[in-house]
Amino acid sequence: MHILKIKNEKRDVGNVGEGEVCKYLKKHRFKIKERNYVAGGHEIDLIAENKEFICFVEVKTRTIGKENPAEPRPASSVTPEKQRSIIQAARQYLGGYFTDKMIRFDVAEVYVEENKRLVSINYIEGAFNYNTAHVRKWNT
């Protein structure tokens, strides 16, 4: 299979996952402020806000049957390097932005069928933070 087709297919699946997490967050009374926010070469999939929190959300979507056995859970691919990148983008987003809301870094694991229909969402609140962007062991 051609590399561009693989990348486009992966991006399509990722977009489906992000869309499903947007619905999930809205159902839980969050307002989506940004989607695919980019700053200084760093990207955040979703930025959502409610009365208490500003959440920076990394979405990891996997197609059932195409899981990588070396990566037991999608969240395991949110490496310390990726966490630091998200934190850098969050700092830029928040630069000059006064808020009394708490900041939270979440990870959403989304599972879809081959036809991109949602199977489930595992939403991990507070998956990492400014002080603990380190290797995290995720249960399988």
C-alpha positions as CSV (number, residue, x, y, z in Angstrom):
1,M,0.0,0.0,0.0
2,H,1.3,3.5,-0.8
3,I,2.6,5.5,2.2
4,L,0.3,8.5,1.4
5,K,-2.7,6.2,1.4
6,I,-1.7,4.8,4.7
7,K,-1.2,8.2,6.2
8,N,-4.5,9.5,4.8
9,E,-6.4,6.4,6.2
10,K,-4.7,6.9,9.6
11,R,-5.6,10.6,9.6
12,D,-9.2,9.8,8.6
13,V,-9.5,7.4,11.5
14,G,-7.9,10.0,13.8
15,N,-10.5,12.6,12.7
16,V,-13.3,10.2,13.5
17,G,-11.9,9.7,17.0
18,E,-11.5,13.4,17.6
19,G,-15.1,14.0,16.4
20,E,-16.3,11.3,18.8
21,V,-14.4,12.8,21.7
22,C,-15.8,16.2,20.9
23,K,-19.3,14.7,21.2
24,Y,-18.3,13.0,24.5
25,L,-17.0,16.2,26.0
26,K,-20.0,18.2,24.9
27,K,-22.2,15.6,26.5
28,H,-20.2,16.2,29.7
29,R,-20.8,19.9,29.6
30,F,-17.5,21.0,28.0
31,K,-17.2,23.6,25.3
32,I,-14.7,22.8,22.5
33,K,-12.4,25.8,22.2
34,E,-9.9,24.5,19.7
35,R,-9.4,21.5,17.5
36,N,-5.9,20.6,16.2
37,Y,-4.4,23.7,17.8
38,V,-0.8,24.3,16.6
39,A,1.8,26.6,18.2
40,G,5.5,26.6,17.7
41,G,5.5,23.2,15.9
42,H,3.5,21.6,18.7
43,E,0.0,20.3,18.4
44,I,-2.9,19.7,20.8
45,D,-5.8,17.6,19.4
46,L,-8.6,19.3,21.5
47,I,-8.8,22.1,23.9
48,A,-12.0,22.0,25.9
49,E,-13.4,24.1,28.8
50,N,-16.1,23.9,31.4
51,K,-16.7,25.9,34.6
52,E,-13.8,24.3,36.4
53,F,-11.2,23.2,33.9
54,I,-9.3,24.0,30.7
55,C,-8.5,20.5,29.3
56,F,-5.8,19.8,26.8
57,V,-6.8,16.5,25.2
58,E,-4.6,14.0,23.2
59,V,-6.8,11.6,21.3
60,K,-5.5,8.2,20.3
61,T,-7.8,6.3,18.0
62,R,-7.4,2.6,17.1
63,T,-9.3,0.4,14.7
64,I,-10.4,-2.9,16.3
65,G,-8.4,-5.7,14.8
66,K,-5.5,-3.5,13.8
67,E,-4.0,-3.0,17.3
68,N,-0.3,-3.2,17.6
69,P,0.7,-5.9,20.1
70,A,3.8,-3.9,21.1
71,E,1.5,-1.0,22.2
72,P,-0.9,-2.6,24.7
73,R,-3.1,0.6,25.0
74,P,-3.4,3.7,22.8
75,A,-2.4,5.9,25.8
76,S,1.0,4.2,25.9
77,S,1.9,6.1,22.7
78,V,1.6,9.4,24.6
79,T,5.3,9.3,25.4
80,P,7.1,11.7,27.7
81,E,8.3,13.6,24.6
82,K,4.7,13.9,23.3
83,Q,3.6,15.1,26.8
84,R,6.3,17.8,26.8
85,S,5.2,18.8,23.3
86,I,1.5,19.2,24.4
87,I,2.6,21.1,27.5
88,Q,4.7,23.5,25.3
89,A,1.6,24.1,23.1
90,A,-0.6,24.6,26.2
91,R,1.8,27.2,27.6
92,Q,1.7,29.1,24.3
93,Y,-2.1,28.8,24.3
94,L,-2.3,30.1,27.8
95,G,0.2,32.9,27.3
96,G,-1.4,36.1,28.3
97,Y,-4.6,34.3,29.2
98,F,-5.7,34.9,32.7
99,T,-7.9,32.2,34.2
100,D,-8.8,30.9,37.6
101,K,-9.7,27.5,36.1
102,M,-7.6,24.4,36.7
103,I,-5.5,23.1,33.9
104,R,-5.8,19.4,33.0
105,F,-4.0,17.2,30.5
106,D,-6.3,14.3,29.4
107,V,-5.9,11.3,27.0
108,A,-8.8,9.8,25.2
109,E,-8.5,6.3,23.8
110,V,-11.0,5.7,21.1
111,Y,-11.8,2.4,19.5
112,V,-13.6,2.1,16.2
113,E,-14.6,-0.7,13.8
114,E,-13.1,-1.0,10.3
115,N,-16.1,1.1,9.0
116,K,-15.0,3.8,11.5
117,R,-18.1,3.3,13.7
118,L,-17.5,4.0,17.3
119,V,-17.0,1.0,19.6
120,S,-15.9,2.8,22.8
121,I,-14.1,5.7,24.5
122,N,-11.8,5.4,27.5
123,Y,-11.3,8.9,28.8
124,I,-8.4,9.4,31.1
125,E,-8.7,12.6,33.2
126,G,-5.4,14.0,34.4
127,A,-3.3,11.5,32.5
128,F,-0.2,13.7,33.0
129,N,0.7,17.2,34.2
130,Y,3.3,19.9,34.1
131,N,5.4,18.3,36.9
132,T,5.0,14.6,35.9
133,A,5.5,14.5,32.1
134,H,7.4,11.2,32.5
135,V,7.1,7.6,31.5
136,R,3.7,6.3,32.6
137,K,2.9,2.6,32.8
138,W,-0.6,2.0,31.4
139,N,-2.4,-1.2,32.5
140,T,-3.2,-3.5,29.7
